[in-house]
């Protein structure tokens, strides 16, 4: 009836505008997220509301429209570009007679798909279990209220407690393993500080071009692709710059609007590279129409992890697509505030290297091979 790639889900996307604007940008991002998760977009439903409905998130009429469209298009699931409560998700699945995925679950699923290293897989699993535990509790509350009845006697409440205990045991195990990784990372950071090595971290919205810039500066071959969350695992490399102190550059996971708190908490060990950095290079896709909102989202995550006070330089990437010339921008005190460049083609990268040498000059005037 419907042609689709083997094994892919056919998804109906739902984007509601609650008056915060930028619906077109949000919808484009939702499409990209769905594609990153391996879904085939069957259709899109949009609407405007003053506030979410407590039970169904969208209004009754809109839910009926979504249900009809889902059936007509043969969609397997409905993806909401919003954070749904456990009760809302449960109600929607009953009304729409299919799986319902919210923004948090979708992002967690993409992270699970992208995780390659043992550390990344541990962190993603922890975030997923923490998210699931809230859904589990809410999903079983009807059993906790029951005192008996046909089909409700026996193991209902016991099963709930068993599920809670099993998840709790696994969460503790994951936290212990991640804590071990974090202690190892901290040991490495202390060693770098003793060796007077400067730590510079690349941060930015997902798909802003961080990994491409990382490869350009270090000569590494970190995975870089035009897709959301191409990089999950932090990669560190030495950068040799004439006249500069020794620098280690780290490429971190990309941020996104409404990044799940469970994910931020689970990736604490990875994101610590940004917290302990001497300088952040905030990479921005200067050609993106929603770049101001993307920068605000990055600032919000940096504040959440405690890295909002770390000095930073804005890197206006994709200058070629934005139609701007490579250049250095300075603030009213003459300090470098931003650099315009194209990581893909290399234009302006020499200006960024010079900016790093100016920020971290080597006292003895030693010059390394650039």
Helices and strands as residue ranges (DSSP letters): E 9-17, H 23-36, E 39-48, H 60-73, E 77-80, H 86-96, E 99-101, H 103-114, H 118-139, H 141-144, H 156-194, E 198-204, H 210-218, E 235-239, E 247-251, H 261-266, H 268-275, E 279-285, H 291-305, E 312-317, H 319-322, E 327-330, E 336-340, H 349-359
